[in-house]
């Protein structure tokens, strides 16, 4: 997969997340909700496909890096969504009769946030699976990372630890390769 595409797609996803929707309602800029939803759908699917088809040699560490970057960049978005949903729910519970409509407004916001979290977690899923297949990470650790990527907040910590583990494994692998390359080659002696 081309390096430009692998770099551009996560950045495009971040740009799509912050281009509208709740920002349109709160700050008055960006795209309206239907356009924003379409942008997110396209960018999310493209990122999931990118994570699934990235099979380069250094892909586990790079996938874990983008997983962590996406998780960090989504923190302000999730904070805004939480405040936005809380504000809407509060207003709906204060005005008589509107409390019945609160689940129809708040639940879709939370569901959309969860789907966005899963889209960003696709990089962590792919990194964990590839790292386990290449022996960079024990299978049990990979399973734990995959499971933690399904839960909000835990996915951020899992992404951080996964990246650090793969970075450490890459350094150890490179040091081992350098040590074996610098060691003199020993020929077995003939015993007669």
ABEGO torsion letter per residue (X at the ends): XBAAAAAAAAAAAAAAAAAEEAAAAAAGBEBBAAAAAAAAAAAAAAAAAAAAABABAAAAAAAAAAAAAAAAAAAAAAAAAAAAAAAAAAAAAABBGAAAAAAAAAAAAAAAAAAAAAAAAAAAAAAAAAAAAAGABBAAAAAAAAAAAABBGAAAAAAAAAAAAAAAAAAAAAAAAAAAAABBBBBBBBBX
